[in-house]
Amino acid sequence: MLLANYYSTALKEKCLWRYLNISQACEQGLKSAIASVRAQQWLAENRSSLEASRQYVEENGLPLADCRNF
């Protein structure tokens, strides 16, 4: 069964009038949603490491800061 069968007629008509491919739009939306969830999960899993790095820079400055040309 196609996913497009689950959408309202009005929504399908709007897609047709704008020459949108419903399957491609759904796929893009799902990819975007998955990427967003993965980014949130990564941030949650690595929050303590990121905080430790931020705290190190706050206390000691940037590593190799004296080698920067700007």
C-alpha atoms as one frame of an Amber mdcrd trajectory, in Angstrom:
protein
   0.000   0.000   0.000   1.303   3.435  -0.875   1.894   6.042   1.804   0.124
   8.561  -0.406  -3.163   6.781   0.303  -3.019   7.988   3.903  -2.957  11.711
   3.117  -5.992  13.918   2.806  -7.363  14.664  -0.614  -6.741  18.387  -0.098
  -3.085  17.735   0.680  -2.705  15.518  -2.384  -4.312  18.188  -4.568  -1.907
  20.812  -3.252   0.997  18.525  -4.130  -0.349  17.856  -7.606  -0.897  21.551
  -8.345   2.711  22.226  -7.377   4.056  19.196  -9.248   5.421  17.689  -6.040
   6.313  14.017  -5.900   4.695  12.787  -2.679   7.008   9.784  -2.321  10.136
  11.923  -2.734   8.785  14.535  -0.323   8.057  11.832   2.261  11.512  10.334
   1.814  13.187  13.723   2.221  11.088  14.469   5.292  11.961  11.133   6.875
  15.675  11.599   6.156  15.543  15.037   7.731  13.682  13.758  10.799  16.128
  10.867  11.242  19.129  13.200  10.916  17.638  15.535  13.512  17.035  12.711
  15.988  20.537  11.310  15.426  22.067  14.750  16.030  20.101  15.140  19.263
  21.152  11.656  20.402  24.806  12.355  19.583  24.691  15.600  21.527  23.111
  13.870  24.528  25.676  11.049  24.419  28.631  13.431  24.127  27.438  16.282
  26.334  29.885  15.525  29.157  32.881  15.425  26.784  31.839  18.674  25.143
  31.404  20.324  28.530  34.824  19.069  29.668  36.419  20.479  26.502  34.680
  23.822  26.983  35.803  23.956  30.605  39.409  23.138  29.634  39.483  25.983
  27.099  37.936  28.335  29.637  40.613  27.512  32.208  43.650  27.088  29.911
  42.839  28.881  26.690  42.911  27.341  23.256  45.526  24.662  22.620  48.276
  26.016  20.353  46.801  29.514  20.596  50.263  31.034  20.444  50.785  29.435
  17.004  47.824  31.245  15.465  48.513  33.974  12.913  45.280  35.904  13.442
